[in-house]
């Protein structure tokens, strides 16, 4: 009977690399969205409303 031994060395490193690349991709998407004038206007309006309600 042949035993199959799976070598998992380096799997945690690969998982970290995948998670890091996903985070970088999400950050890039956020940068693209926040550069748009519409999104910037919505965020500015939201902040102004929050500050006027709180103060």
C-alpha positions in Angstrom: 0.0 0.0 0.0 1.4 3.4 -1.0 1.1 6.2 1.5 0.4 9.7 0.1 2.2 12.3 2.1 1.1 15.9 1.4 3.8 18.5 1.9 2.2 21.7 3.2 5.3 23.7 3.7 4.8 27.1 2.4 1.1 27.0 2.3 0.7 29.6 4.9 3.0 31.9 3.0 0.9 31.4 -0.2 -2.3 32.1 1.7 -0.8 35.4 3.1 0.3 36.3 -0.5 -3.2 35.8 -1.8 -4.8 37.8 1.0 -2.3 40.6 0.5 -3.0 40.7 -3.2 -6.7 40.8 -2.6 -6.2 43.7 -0.1 -4.0 45.6 -2.6 -6.7 45.1 -5.3 -9.4 46.4 -3.0 -7.3 49.4 -2.0 -6.7 50.2 -5.7 -10.4 50.0 -6.4 -11.1 52.4 -3.5 -8.6 54.9 -4.9 -10.2 54.8 -8.3 -13.7 55.3 -6.8 -12.6 58.1 -4.5 -11.0 60.0 -7.3 -14.4 60.4 -9.0 -16.2 63.7 -8.5 -19.5 62.1 -7.7 -18.2 60.0 -4.8 -16.2 62.9 -3.5 -19.3 65.1 -3.5 -21.4 62.4 -1.7 -18.7 61.9 1.0 -18.4 65.7 1.5 -22.2 66.0 1.8 -22.3 63.1 4.3 -19.5 64.7 6.4 -21.2 68.1 6.4 -24.5 66.6 7.5 -22.9 64.7 10.3 -21.0 67.7 11.6 -24.1 70.0 11.4 -26.2 67.4 13.3 -23.6 66.8 15.9 -22.8 70.5 16.6 
